[in-house]
Amino acid sequence: MSDKLWRFSETEHTFHREEERRILKHPTLIRRLCQARVKQLKAARHVLAASPVIIRKQCGRPGCHCQRGEKHAGHCITYKEKGKTRTVYVPLDLVEEVKGWIEEHRRLKRLTREISQLAIGRVRTHVHARKRPAGRS
């Protein structure tokens, strides 16, 4: 699946994919693309709307390697709650799993944007498509 979104062109009154510039004029094609993305909306694992962060600190023990420049790394996630940024520590054995959850959230968000843009394109091309003669063109 591509990371590029479908965009509606105001000047051409058509729908196209950014990297291909393939023009979608027919509402049936737009509907099929939208349905294909809706089928992909099922979450494959946990979903986490957060950002991974690595915090580097000095421990304060004399003679520790962190005193010479190589600091200790701690893994956290940040997220918004009621307009404030919150931070939560992530244990080392959960880091890869949590990154997968965050990536799943990004995938679903990207799919939702594509579905929304396809729906807008379908609405905008609806009137033009109704004026078309029936049958294949």
ABEGO torsion letter per residue (X at the ends): XBABBBBBBAAAGBBBBAAAGBBBABAAAAAAAAAAAAAAABBABBBBBBBBBBBBBBAGBBGBAAAAGBBBBBBBBBBBBGGBBBBBBBBAAAAAAAAAAAAAAAAAAAAAAAAAAAAAAAAAAAAAAAABBBEBX
